[in-house]
Amino acid sequence: MNLKIIGAGLAGCEAAWQAAQRGIRVTLCEMKPEKYSPAHHNPDFAELVCSNSLRADGIYNAVGLLKEEMRRLGSLIMECADACKVPAGGALAVDRDEFSRMITERITAHPLIDVKLGEISEINTDEYTIIAAGPLVSDKLADEISRLVRQDHLHFFDAAAPIVSYDSLDMTKAFRAARYGKGGADYINCPMNKDEYMNFYRALISAETAELHGFETGGRVFEGCMPIEVMANRGEDTMRYGPLKPVGLDNPITGERYYAVVQLRQDNAESSMYNIVGFQTHLKFGEQKRVFGMIPGLENAEFVRYGVMHRNTYINSPTLLDSTYSLKAFPKVYFAGQITGVEGYVESASSGLLAGIYAAERILGGDPEPFSAETAIGALAQYVSNGGVSDFQPMNVNYGIIVPLGKKIRDKRQKAELTAERSFAYIDNRGDLNAYKNR
């Protein structure tokens, strides 16, 4: 029996890989390169917006725990990300083009995965299908999904930060370091004194934003990806407690402490491009060059990509999905990715991983057991399928949604270690997963 997957983003590719590895023939449908969403330009699969999209590594951060769980579950996304890693301190950053190219090659080379290019506008509820079309789903498919779930979609805004060329930076005003020295000198830091910061702040809050068009209208700003100008308008010091916080970034030579620090993160393997960390924005391009050029070291910066803002779409999952990402009304139809309300590339890939496993097991005649919320990957699935949520909004993985250990532990590192041990033991002891590994 065949499994149809709509969308070759991170969630769709992960779902296709998991199902195919379990012996299921998969048809992976992707509208690129025939048609692109407003935010995507690369014809390859699993396209990323920025290099650090996979965020913190290590089990002491919930997304790091999620990534390690995915590695133990045979994640294609994590395997390729680890192979395409670029320096980023304690974070997992990748060369975006190499990452997408590698995933595309692995998917197209799999003997059980057939790729079908072109836009999908109809969903057959009698065939096994995973809808992983992404938050920028095409209008035709969005209409079909709306018909299928019989309710309006919710929207929120998402923003991407600018990228500048390394050669255009003034390194006499910037210095290399990672916060608290963690991970080496992976970041370029542009320090500000109080006067420089206040001048930048005043220019930012008065700068002109771009007009919203079509796909951008009618939504809300997601807190985890807030435009820098929106953050600035919340208060004079808001940025200094967010992406411009100077804590842990003293001058490595003089020991001087700064009033604020803007960080730049490597965006490609050649170190020729750098992302301005936390500077998602919807300012007009000319305003970005003018205002961001006030940052010490960026006075003559060449913008390889200006910041952009686009619409994200997600369904009201708690009323629609069960904890296997399957539609309650149509059990053969699954959703995966940010359209479910999991926020972030790692979280999206994790939902695709589970949806692929669950769909494959059902096709093979099984009745898959939902992952425990004692794991990060299971907790996310429980969150999006929790009917008790009154105002459902997109959520990044966090320790707050994972089942507590049952005993009070004040030391955060010890608590994270015990949570990880419990999670890994659960994954290692699942009979269905072990049976798959031994096939």
Long-range contacts (C-beta under 8 A, 24 or more apart in sequence): 1-25, 1-128, 1-363, 2-26, 2-27, 2-127, 2-128, 3-27, 3-128, 3-129, 3-130, 3-359, 3-360, 3-363, 4-29, 4-127, 4-128, 4-129, 4-130, 5-29, 5-129, 5-130, 5-132, 5-356, 6-120, 6-123, 6-129, 6-130, 6-131, 6-132, 6-133, 6-141, 7-131, 7-132, 7-133, 7-134, 7-337, 8-32, 8-45, 8-46, 8-107, 8-115, 9-45, 9-46, 9-47, 9-132, 9-133, 9-134, 9-337, 9-348, 10-46, 10-77, 10-337, 10-345, 10-348, 10-349, 10-352, 11-132, 11-134, 11-336, 11-337, 11-338, 11-348, 11-349, 11-351, 11-352, 11-355, 12-45, 12-130, 12-132, 12-133, 12-336, 12-337, 12-352, 13-45, 13-46, 13-76, 13-77, 13-103, 13-107, 13-352, 14-75, 14-76, 14-77, 14-336, 14-349, 14-350, 14-352, 14-353, 14-356, 15-130, 15-132, 15-334, 15-336, 15-352, 15-353, 15-355, 15-356, 15-359, 16-107, 16-110, 16-113, 16-356, 17-76, 17-106, 17-107, 17-110, 17-113, 17-356, 18-74, 18-76, 18-352, 18-353, 18-356, 18-357, 18-360, 19-356, 19-357, 19-359, 19-360, 19-363, 20-110, 20-112, 20-113, 21-74, 21-436, 22-357, 22-360, 22-361, 22-364, 22-436, 22-439, 23-112, 23-360, 23-364, 23-439, 24-112, 24-359, 24-360, 24-363, 24-364, 25-112, 25-113, 25-114, 26-112, 26-113, 26-114, 27-114, 27-115, 27-116, 28-107, 28-113, 28-114, 28-115, 28-116, 29-116, 29-117, 29-118, 29-120, 30-115, 30-116, 30-117, 31-117, 31-118, 31-119, 31-120, 31-138, 32-117, 33-117, 34-117, 34-118, 34-119, 35-119, 35-138, 37-134, 37-136, 37-138, 37-310, 38-136, 38-215, 38-310, 39-136, 39-160, 39-308, 39-310, 40-136, 42-96, 42-97, 42-100, 44-97, 44-100, 44-101, 44-103, 44-104, 45-100, 45-103, 45-104, 45-107, 46-77, 46-80, 46-99, 46-100, 46-103, 46-104, 47-96, 47-100, 48-94, 48-96, 48-99, 48-100, 48-345, 49-160, 50-96, 50-160, 50-161, 50-163, 50-267, 50-275, 51-86, 51-88, 51-93, 51-94, 51-95, 51-96, 51-265, 51-266, 51-267, 51-268, 51-275, 52-88, 52-91, 52-92, 52-93, 52-265, 52-275, 52-277, 53-94, 53-344, 53-345, 53-346, 54-81, 54-91, 54-92, 54-93, 54-94, 54-345, 54-346, 55-91, 55-92, 55-344, 55-346, 56-90, 56-91, 56-92, 57-90, 57-91, 57-92, 58-90, 59-416, 59-417, 59-419, 59-420, 60-412, 60-413, 60-416, 61-416, 62-376, 62-396, 62-397, 62-398, 62-399, 62-402, 63-344, 63-346, 63-347, 63-376, 63-396, 63-397, 65-376, 65-397, 65-416, 65-419, 65-420, 65-423, 66-346, 66-347, 66-350, 66-376, 66-377, 66-380, 66-397, 67-92, 67-346, 68-420, 68-424, 69-350, 69-375, 69-376, 69-377, 69-423, 69-424, 69-427, 70-346, 70-349, 70-350, 70-353, 70-377, 72-424, 72-427, 72-428, 73-353, 73-357, 73-377, 73-427, 73-433, 74-437, 75-349, 75-353, 76-103, 76-106, 76-107, 77-103, 77-349, 77-353, 78-349, 80-106, 84-269, 86-266, 86-267, 86-268, 86-269, 86-271, 87-183, 87-184, 87-186, 87-266, 88-183, 88-186, 88-187, 88-265, 88-266, 89-178, 89-179, 89-182, 89-183, 89-184, 89-186, 89-187, 90-178, 90-182, 90-183, 91-183, 91-265, 93-265, 93-266, 93-267, 95-268, 95-269, 96-267, 96-268, 97-268, 98-269, 123-148, 123-333, 125-330, 125-332, 125-333, 126-332, 127-332, 128-332, 128-334, 128-359, 128-362, 128-363, 129-332, 129-333, 129-334, 130-325, 130-333, 130-334, 130-335, 130-336, 130-352, 130-355, 130-356, 130-359, 131-333, 131-334, 131-335, 131-336, 131-339, 132-335, 132-336, 132-337, 132-339, 132-352, 132-355, 133-337, 133-339, 134-337, 134-338, 134-339, 135-311, 135-312, 135-313, 135-314, 135-337, 135-338, 135-339, 136-215, 136-310, 136-311, 136-312, 136-313, 137-313, 137-339, 142-313, 145-315, 148-327, 148-330, 148-333, 149-315, 149-316, 149-320, 149-327, 149-329, 151-315, 151-316, 151-319, 153-313, 153-314, 153-315, 154-313, 154-314, 154-315, 154-316, 154-392, 155-218, 155-219, 155-220, 155-311, 155-312, 155-313, 155-314, 156-219, 156-220, 156-221, 156-222, 156-311, 156-312, 156-314, 156-393, 156-394, 157-216, 157-219, 157-220, 157-221, 157-222, 157-227, 157-282, 157-309, 157-310, 157-311, 157-312, 158-222, 158-225, 158-280, 158-309, 158-310, 158-311, 158-312, 159-225, 159-226, 159-227, 159-280, 159-281, 159-282, 159-307, 159-308, 159-309, 159-310, 160-280, 160-305, 160-307, 160-308, 160-309, 160-310, 161-275, 161-276, 161-277, 161-278, 161-279, 161-280, 161-281, 161-307, 162-275, 162-276, 162-279, 162-281, 162-288, 162-292, 162-303, 162-305, 162-306, 162-307, 163-267, 163-273, 163-274, 163-275, 163-276, 163-303, 163-304, 163-305, 164-264, 164-273, 164-274, 164-276, 164-298, 164-301, 164-302, 164-303, 164-304, 165-272, 165-273, 165-274, 165-301, 165-302, 165-304, 166-271, 166-272, 166-273, 166-274, 167-272, 167-302, 168-300, 168-301, 168-302, 169-264, 169-274, 169-297, 169-298, 169-301, 170-296, 170-297, 170-298, 170-299, 170-300, 171-297, 173-296, 173-297, 174-264, 174-296, 174-297, 175-251, 175-252, 175-253, 176-252, 177-249, 177-252, 179-247, 179-248, 179-249, 180-248, 181-248, 185-252, 186-265, 186-266, 187-263, 187-264, 187-265, 187-277, 188-263, 188-264, 188-274, 188-297, 189-249, 189-261, 189-262, 189-263, 189-264, 190-261, 190-262, 190-263, 190-264, 190-295, 190-296, 190-297, 190-298, 191-246, 191-249, 191-251, 191-258, 191-260, 191-261, 191-296, 192-244, 192-258, 192-259, 192-260, 192-261, 192-262, 192-295, 192-296, 193-258, 193-259, 194-259, 196-259, 196-260, 196-294, 196-296, 197-240, 197-244, 197-259, 197-260, 198-236, 199-294, 200-291, 200-294, 200-295, 201-232, 201-236, 201-239, 203-290, 203-291, 203-294, 204-228, 204-229, 204-232, 204-291, 205-229, 205-232, 205-233, 207-283, 207-284, 207-287, 207-290, 207-291, 208-283, 208-284, 208-287, 209-282, 209-283, 209-284, 209-287, 210-282, 210-283, 210-284, 210-285, 210-309, 215-310, 215-311, 216-309, 216-310, 216-311, 217-311, 218-311, 219-311, 219-312, 222-312, 222-343, 222-393, 222-394, 224-343, 224-344, 224-394, 224-396, 225-280, 226-280, 227-280, 227-281, 227-282, 227-307, 227-309, 228-278, 228-279, 228-280, 228-281, 229-281, 229-282, 229-283, 242-278, 243-277, 243-278, 243-279, 244-278, 262-295, 262-298, 273-304, 279-307, 280-307, 280-309, 281-307, 281-309, 282-307, 282-308, 282-309, 283-307, 312-338, 312-394, 313-339, 314-338, 314-339, 314-340, 314-341, 314-394, 315-339, 315-340, 315-341, 316-392, 317-341, 317-384, 317-385, 317-392, 318-384, 318-385, 318-386, 318-387, 318-388, 318-389, 318-392, 319-387, 321-384, 321-385, 322-370, 322-385, 323-370, 323-378, 323-381, 323-382, 323-385, 324-354, 324-355, 324-358, 324-368, 324-370, 324-381, 325-351, 325-354, 325-355, 325-358, 325-381, 325-384, 325-385, 326-358, 326-359, 331-362, 332-362, 334-358, 334-359, 338-394, 340-384, 341-383, 341-384, 341-392, 341-393, 341-394, 341-395, 342-380, 342-383, 342-384, 342-394, 342-395, 342-397, 343-394, 343-395, 343-396, 344-396, 344-397, 346-397, 347-380, 347-396, 347-397, 350-376, 350-377, 350-380, 350-397, 351-380, 351-381, 351-384, 353-377, 354-381, 361-432, 366-432, 368-432, 369-430, 369-432, 372-403, 372-426, 373-401, 373-402, 373-403, 374-402, 374-403, 374-422, 374-423, 374-426, 375-402, 375-423, 375-426, 375-427, 376-402, 376-423, 379-403
